[in-house]
Amino acid sequence: MKKYILILLSFSSSIIFSQKIESHKLTKQEITQRELESLTDFPIYRAFEFSDKGGVYELVLGENQKVISKKDTLNTKIQAICAINDHGGFLEKWRINDLLEDYDPKETTIWFWTKYCSTKDIDGDGYIDPVIVYGTRTEYNEIRRVKIITVYKNKKYAIRAVECDLDYCRSFKKDQNWNALPQKIKMFVDQLTEKIRKEQNLLLKDG
């Protein structure tokens, strides 16, 4: 009997640890089929579905599209929501809300920088570690703020940067709890930050 229990435990453990880590971007049709519009107050700009040891998750990125024209779509608010599929419904795990701030020069749009976002198991523990990146632009079409938010075990760890030509108004801050992140995740985000610096010609540093 003991031998049978040990074999059963070993088999169930192998199922748990062999859970596939998968992630993919959802099409508009898949977004509609999964009824993800009910998760956010805003039009969905991008949505992802990923699975890990915790289950199957939906991540929606919504932008309010305040001004829509042939030239530009301007947003005053954004919202990211991650929910787990729960018996035919959704159970929200975390969310991010942000909006334009009253800077000088004035911010005119806020948007998700999806080319820098990721849904990967960065530290190899069997759970996805989402990284959400978004920014703002000014009335002169210059990038003003950049935020890089890493979600680890449903807690958010943020880097907040303000770009400015003058030293006194430039900043780059990591949350106080930043060092609680695993080293692999910190290294990944540091490399991502450097990539954004180079590709977007940004300083992303304190004055």
Secondary structure, DSSP 8 states (H G I E B T S, - for coil): -HHHHHHHHHHHHHHHHT---EEEE--HHHHHHTTGGGG-SS-EEEEEEEEETTEEEEEEEEE---EE-SS-EE-SEEEEEEEEEETTEEEEEEEEEEE----SS-EEEEEE-TTT-EEE-SSSSSS-EEEEEEEEEETTS-EEEEEEEEEETTEEEEEEEE--SSGGG-EEEE-TTGGGS-HHHHHHHHHHHHHHHHHHT---S--
